[in-house]
Structure formats: structure tokens, C-alpha cells
Amino acid sequence: MADEPLVLGIETSCDETGVGIVRGHTLLADAVASSVDEHARFGGVVPEVASRAHLEAMVPTIRRALKEAGVAASDLDGIAVTAGPGLAGALLVGVAAAKAYAYALGKPLYGVNHLASHICVDQLEHGALPEPTMALLVSGGHSSLLLAPDITSDVRPLGSTIDDAAGEAFDKVARVLGLGFPGGPAIDRHAREGDPEAIRFPRGLTGPRDAAYDFSFSGLKTAVARWIEARRRDGQDVPVADVAASFQEAVADVLTRKAVRACKDNGVDHLMIGGGVAANTRLRALAEERCAAAGIRLRVPRPKLCTDNGAMVAALGAEMVARNRPASTLDLPADSSLPVTEVSVPGHTHGADDTHGTPGSRPHGQVRLPGHGHGGRGHTHDHDHDHIHELSRENLYP
């Protein structure tokens, strides 16, 4: 175990500041600072609020993770960070912190894909992933079916949402029902007291001519809102539990039906489900039922590992180190629309006469900032070296 890579992972793609520490496939620490309460009064995540919360929580959360893991920062073999996709400002906070730690410690930096990390986290629960792996990722921002022959370098999108993601639909329906934010846990809780067959809500993109692996939840969300509106207009009470259960059943039905079909069509005998919505009890139960009937092995991490966390980033980072994948350079950009096919981001490709390199080589580097030129991925800024030196080592780590 001692010779397995020890990696710290930083996740700041949305409203959770997650820091995880992993040795190989063993989780040593999973520290999370959530700003969800700060967003609740707005009914959704406010990017500026999330970014500020990440800034305030970053160093304390890293210190807490190191203490929980019982390791020193100098013991680490690498620093991994979510480079995208996600909220641009939130991602920038995590990427900047990871660069500073990697530079100060002389450790390799790995900018990794958020979605690939959600797949890789299952290794902390059930051991090494089979290759290829079929993954259904469902969250507030994503509903995707992915085939991963190699989790560190080859992830292929089979289908995704064409409008609202499943988690987004949960939040919007919960808002209409007056259940607050976030909507997923509230709907799950109320649905347990309801009848999932009380109302037959539509199943989007399930017709014979529809895309086999794509998802659509906008129509379902609208149908639920109109049903509730009609009920209230007629002066009738809204059966919250039945609406929640019927809506939840429609989502779980579509997700599991398409996932099982993808496994069969691609000759994969197992399915991994990840993302925040994977914590939903009905989705887990229906997936278990349908996978068992189809002879497919189901892998679902425990609920805490399904939501955004630093452990998943550390897990993918450790796999990168173990397989000798190239590290990122210090001009690693934060990319809010990073495609899942880019499992890791190496950074800018420099010429032979350039002095840049990996963080371990202490380069005097440039930083690409998203949104300004440079192939649409950012421009160069020559003050990063000076900025890093302004950070005192005692403020970075114990």
C-alpha cells in the first residue's frame, strides 16, 4: 500500500469545496465545505457567491483533509484538480490553488475532467474499474451515458441531455412544489410517502425514432408544472407526495431504461452510476432491479461519493500517477465547457526553447486565463511566478 500514489484532489466546479486524499484505491480523507445554505434563498447556485465561498474555504479544507489523512503535504505524490466543466469562476479558484500547492511543494499537477472523476470515484468503493466501463452520470448539470475503455485517456460520450439535466429538473419541480433548494433530497423524501403510479407523466425521448441514448427532461418538468397549475386553478389541493413520486418515477424510468439498453447494445455486462442524482433511492432501486433482470452488474458508490467531492478528483489523479500519464503544466486553464473526451488537460504545448515545464521542475511560467484569445482558451499572463512567491509557505500548508 505504501508504494501506491498518494494524491490530493481539489474540486470546485460548483458550490462544494471538496478536498480528498487518496492512496491508490484507498480513501484517506474526504473534506467538504458546502455553500448550499448561502444559495438556498436564491433558489439555485449563484456563481459569484460560490466563487467567494471557495476562496474562503480552500486553505482550511485542505488543512482539514491533511489532518484527517494523517499525512504531511510534503508526502504527496501529486496534486489533482477539476479543470472543467463547471462554473468558470469556481473552477478558477480550485485551479489557482492547485497550481500554488503544486509549485510550492514541487509536486506534479494534474488537471482532470469532472465527469471522468465521477466515474473513477467508484474505485474507492468497489475496486478497480472494469475496462471498458459503462457509466450513467446524472447531476444538476449533466445527464450522460459514457463508455470508458480507459478512464485516464479514453472516455466516449454515447448520449447526453439535450435540454435540462435530471438534477436541474429535480430542483425546478421542487421549487414549484414549494420544497426548497436543493430539490433532489426533498423530492426523494416526499416521494417515499407517495404513489409513483398516481400520475402518468411523460417519458422524454423514448419513442422508436428518438435518439437511443440522449435525454430530455424539460418536457417532463413543464408537464409537472402545468399539472400542478391546473390543480390549483380548480381549487384542489396538490398531493405533494404523489407528484414527487410520479415525477421521480418518470426520471428513474428513462435513465435506467436507456442505461441498460446502452450496456446491451455495446456488449458491456456492468453499469456504473454516478453524480449527485445517483444518491436518489428510487433510481438506485430501479437500476438494481433492471440490471439484475438483464444480467448486468451494477456499481453505485455510496451517496456521499456520488455528490461533488475532492475524493473523486484524487481518485482520478492517483490513477493518472499509477499509469504514468503526463502531468499538466503550470499554465493549466480552467475550462467551463471542457468536453468529457479530454480526461486530463496537459496545459499549453511549449516550444523546445521554452523554459516551462511541470510544476516539479519549478518553471517560470505563464498562466492561461479563460475567455481571452489563445485559441479560445485564454491568453498568457507573465506575473504568475511573482504571484506564487507572494504566497507564504505557512499559509499554503502546515
N, C-alpha and C positions, 0 to 999 in steps of 0.2 A: 504493500500500500504506500509506503514512504516514497517509492520511486515514481509514483503516479503524479501527473502535473497538478500543482496547487495553483488555482486561478481565482481571482476576484472578479466578479461581474457587476456592472452598473447598468441599471435600467431606468430610463426617464422618458419613455416615449409618450406618456400621458400624464396622469395625476398621481402616480405612485412612484416614490423614490425608493427603488429596490437595490439592495446590495447583497450579493450572495458570495459565498466562498465554497469552492468545490475541490476535492482531491479525487481526480479520476471520475468515478461514478458515485462518489460518496459526498453527500451534502453535509458540510460542517457548520454553515451559518446561513440564515435567510432573514435579513433585517429589512423591514419595510416601514417607511414613513408615508402615510397617506394624507392627501389634502382633500379627500372627498367631502368632508364636512364644510369646507370653505366654498365648494361648488354647489352644494345642495340647494342653497337659496336661489341660485340661478337656473336650476333645473337641468344642468349639464356642465361639462367641463369648460372653464374659461381659460384659454391658453395663457394669457398674461399672469393670471393667478397661479396656474400650475408652474410656470417657469420660476416665479418668485419663491414658491414653496420648495422647489428643488434646490435652489440656491441656499436656502436657509437650512435644509435638512441634510445636504450632501455630506459634509465632514462628520457631523455627529452619527449619521447612519453607518458610514464606513468604519468609524471607530467602534461602534457597537458590534458590527459584524466581525471585526478582527478579534475583539474581546470574546465574543461568543464562540468563535472557531478556535481560540486559544493559540493563535499564530501571530507572528510579527509581520509587518508589511514587507520587511526585507526577505522573508521566507518565500514570498510568492514567486511563481514561475512566469506569471503573465497577468495583464490587466485586459479584461474584455468589456466592451461597452456596446449598447444598442446604437448603431449608426443610422437606423431607419427601418421601416417607415414609422411615422408618428408626427406629433406636433413639432414644428420646426424649432420654436424657442425652447421647448422642453428638452428636445434632443441635444441642442447646443450645450445646455448646462452639463448633461452627462458626458458628452464627448470632450468638452473642455476639461472637466475634472479628470477623466481617464487619461488624457494627454499629460496633464500635470503630474499625476501619480506615476505614470509610466516613465516620464522624463526624469523626475526626481529620484526614482528608485533604480533607474537603469534597467527596466523590465520591458519585454516586448508588448506591444499594444495590438489588440485585435478588435477591429470594428466589425460587428456582426449584424445579421438581419434579425429583426424582431420576430418574424414568423417562423424562421428556421429555429430560433431559440425555443419557441413554444413547442416545437416537435422534440427537440433534443432534451428538454427537461424530463421527459419520461424515463430517460436512462437513470435518473436518480431514484426512480420508484421501482422500475421493473428490469433494470439491467440494460445491456447493450441493445440498441435498436436493430431489428432485422433489416436486411437490405435486399430489395427496396422496402421502404416504409410507405404505407398509405396513411395520410393524415387529414383529418377534418378539423379545421381551425375555425372556431366561432367566438367572436368577441364583439365589443361595441363598434369596432372599426372594420372588422374583417369577417367574412364567411367564405372560406376557401377549401377546395379539395386539392391536395398536393401529393405528388408522387416523388419520393426522395430515394433514389438509388444510392446516394452518398450524402449524408446530412451536412458534411463540411464543404461540399463543392457542387452538388448536382441535385437541385430541387426544382421540380417541374410542375407548373400550375395546370391543373386539369379543368378547374372551374372556379368561379367566384361570384360574388353578388353583383348584380347589375344596377342595384339601387341601394336601399337600406341594408345594412348588415343586421344579423339576427339580434345582437345586443342592443343596437340602436332602436330596433323595433320594440324590444322589451322596455326600454326607457320611455319611449313615446306612448306606448299603451298604458304603462304605469302612470304617466302624467295625466292621461285622460281619465283614468280611474281614481285619480287623487291619491296615489300610493307613494308619491315622493320619488326621490333620486338617491341612489341608483335603483333602477326598476327591476332588474333581474331577480335579486333576492326577495323583493316584496311580492312579485308575481308568483314566484315559486312557493312562497309561504302560504299565500292565499289560495293557490290552486289546490293545495292538499285537501282543502275543505270543499272543493267544487267538483262538478261533474264534467269531465272532458268531452262528453258527447252531448252536452246540453245545447250547444250552438255549433253548427257546421260552418266554420269559417273557411275561406278559400285556401287552396294549396297552390302557390305560385310556381309557374314553370314546370308543371308536372304532366303536361299534355304530350301526346305522341310525337308532335312536331317541335316541341320545345328543346332547348339545349339540355343535354343529358345531365351535365354536372354543374350548371350555373344555378344561382339562387336569386329570388326576388321576394322581398318581404314588405315592400312599400304598399302593394295592393292589400295585403293582409292587414297591415296597420290601419289603412283607410277604412277597410270593411269593419274592423272593430270599432273605430271611432264613429262611423255612421250608425252602427247598430246601437251604440250607447246613446247617441244623439236622438235617434228615433224613439228610444225607450223613454228618455227624459221628456221629449216633446209631448208624448202621450200621457205624461203624468205618472208613469210607472217607475217603481224602484229598479235600480240596476243591480242584478245579482253579481256582485263583485267576484265572489269565489268561482262561480260558473264561467264568467267571462274570462277570468285569469286562466282557469283550467283548460277551456276550449281554445283560447289563443295559444297557450303553451303547447297543447297537443298538436296544433297545426304546424308550429315551428319544428317541434321534435320529429314529427312525421316526415316532413320534407327533408330535413337534414339527414336523418338516419336512412331513409329510403335511397337517397342519392349516393350516400357514402357506401352503402352495401353494394349498390349497383357498380360503383367505380371499382371496388375490390374485385367483384366477379369479372367485369369486363377486362381488367388488367392482370388477372391471374395472381392477385395478392391475397394471401389467406389470413391477413390480420389487419386491424384498423386501430390507429391511434387517434384519440380525440383530445384537443387542447384548446386553450383560450378561455376567457372568463365565463362564457356561457356553458362550457363543459362542466361547470360546477352545478348546473341545473339538475335536479334529481330526476325529473321525468325524462330528460334527454339521455341521461346515463342508463336509466332502467330500460327504455325502449331500445337503445343501442345494444344493450346486453341481450335483450330478447331476440332481436333481429339477427344479430351476429351469431348467436348460438344456433338459430334455425338455419343459417346459411353456412355453418361450419367455419366461421371466421373468428379468430381470436381477437378479443377487444382489449386494448390497453388505454386506460384513462388514469392520469395522475390524480393524487388526492386534491381536493378542491383548492387548497392554499397554493399549490403549484400550478393550477390552471390559470389563475389571475396573473396579471403582470408582476414579475418579481425578478430580483437580481440573480437568483439561483439558476434560472433558465439560461441567462446570458453567460454565467460562469460555466455551466454545463457545456455549452457550445464552445466556449473559449478553451476549456480543458480538452475537448475533442480535437480542436484545431492544433493545440500543442502536441497532443499524443500522436497525431498523424503528420506532424511536421509541415503543416500548412504555413504559407508565408504570412508574416506579421504585417500590420498596417504601418505606414509612415506617419510622422507627426503632423502632416497636413491632411489627415483623415477628415473628410467632410461629414457633416450631418445632413442626411438626405431624407426629407419628409415623405418622398414618394419612392423610396428605394424598392425596386422590384424584387420579388422573392427569389428570382433566379440568381441574384447577387447575394450569395450566402455570406460572403465576407467582402470587405472593402479594403483593398491594399493601400489606397491613397494615390497621390499623384505619381505618375511614372516619370522619373527624372532622367536627364541625360548623363552620359558617362563622366562628364566633368563636374557634375553637381555634387555638393558636399552633403546632401540629405541622405538619410538612411532610416533604420529602425530606431525606436526610442532607446534601445540598449546601446546604440552607437553614439548617443549624445549629439544628434545633428543640430546645426544652427538653421532651423527650418522655416518654412513658410506655412501659413495656415490658409486653407481654402474656406471661405465663408460662403454659405449657400445664398443663391439669389442674385449673384453678380457675375456675369460673363463666365469665362473659363469653361467653355463647353456646356454652359447651363448649370454647372455645378459649383461655381464660386470663383472668387478672384484671390490673388495672393496678397499676403499681408506680412511684412517683414519684421514686425515687432514682437512676434510670439516668444522668441528667445528671451527678450528683455522682460516680458510679462511673466514668464515662468520663474525667472530669477527673483521677481518681486514677492513670490510666494515663499514664506519661510517654511523650512522643513518641519518644524514643530507644529505648524498649523495643518500640514498635509497628513501626517500620521504620527502615532505615538513613538 
